[in-house]
Every structure is written in structure tokens, then in C-alpha cells.
Amino acid sequence: MVARPPDLVKLDMALIRNIDRDPNKQAVVAGMITMMTALGGDIIAEGVETREEYAWLRARGIHLFQGYLFAKPGFESLPEPVIPDQPSI
């Protein structure tokens, strides 16, 4: 039986933090992007907190994100999401 490759890989927030300024983290994520592209899978970046982190990841083709940049957790309510590429409504 042949193992099926993963459909989705989640990048931990420790790897995402300050990725726009850290060449070591950039190298690791670039390798993950290459691998998942070859496998036909997708990547989600967890813990995105700054526009700079978001821009770096987005420029490299990642399009699934989680983090405080988009919405803060809410208590007994749904938070209002923010999408950095779009003007406020």
C-alpha cells in the first residue's frame, strides 16, 4: 500500500513569527512550499500577526492564514475579520 501525501501542512506560529526578517525561517518555509507544490498539497500559516509576515508569505503563494492580524478571539461572539488586501467596509 502506498502512503498518500498530506493535503495540508500547517506552519507553526513559532516559524511564522518575524519570517519577513529571518533568513533561516525563510529557507525552511521556502522548502516547505517547494515540497507541498510537488506533492499537490496546500499550506496554512498559523499565528500571522503582522502585515509584513502576511505580505512575505502571500508573495510566495501561501493563501491560507490564521492569526491575530485577521481577527482577535471573541468571547461568546464571532470576531470581525480583517483582510489586509481589501479596504475597510
N, C-alpha and C positions, 0 to 999 in steps of 0.2 A: 504494500500500500504506500502510495506517495503522499507525503505531507503537503497540505495546501498552504501557500504562503499567507501571511496576515493581510487582511483587508485594510486594517487601520493600525497605525502606530501613534501612540500619544507621547509627545515630548514633555518631560517633567519640567515644572517651573524653575527648578534649580539650573537647568540647562538653558532656559529661555532668558533668565534674568541677565540684563545688560549684554545680550548677544550682539547688539549693534556695535559694541566696543571691545569685544573679546574674541581675538582671532582663533583661540583654541576651541571655544564653543562653536564658532562659525564653521570650523573644519569638521567637527563632529556632525553638526546639523547638515552641512553640505553632503557628507557621506550618507546620512540617512535619507536625504532627498533623492540622491542617485539610486540607492538601493530600492526604495519604495517605488520609484518611477520604473525601474527594471522589473519589479515584481507586480506592477499594476495596482498597487495599493495607494492609500492616502495617509496623510499625516495631520494630526491635530496638535496645535501648540497650546499648552496649558500655562496659565499664570501670566498672561501678557498684561503688563501694567503700564507701559509707556508707548507713545506714538512711534518712538524710534525703534523699539523692539518689533512692533507691528509692521512698520514700513520695511524693516530688514527682511523679516520672514515673508511678507507678502511679495516683495520684489523677487523672491526666489521660488515663488509658485505655491507657497502654502496658503490655503484658503479656508481652513477650519481653525477656529480660535476659541479659547476660553480665557477669561481674566477680568480683573477689576477695570481695565480700560473700557470694556464694553458694558458692564453693569456690576454694581455692588450687590452683594447678597441682601435679600429683603426678608423681614420677619413678618409672616402671615400676609405677604403681598408679593406681587411679581415686580421685580425691579424694572425701571425704564431703561431699555438698551440704548447704547450709543454706538453708532457705526462711524469710525473716524473718516472714511472716504466720502461720506454724504453730509450735506448741510443739515443743520438742525431744523426740525419741523416746528 
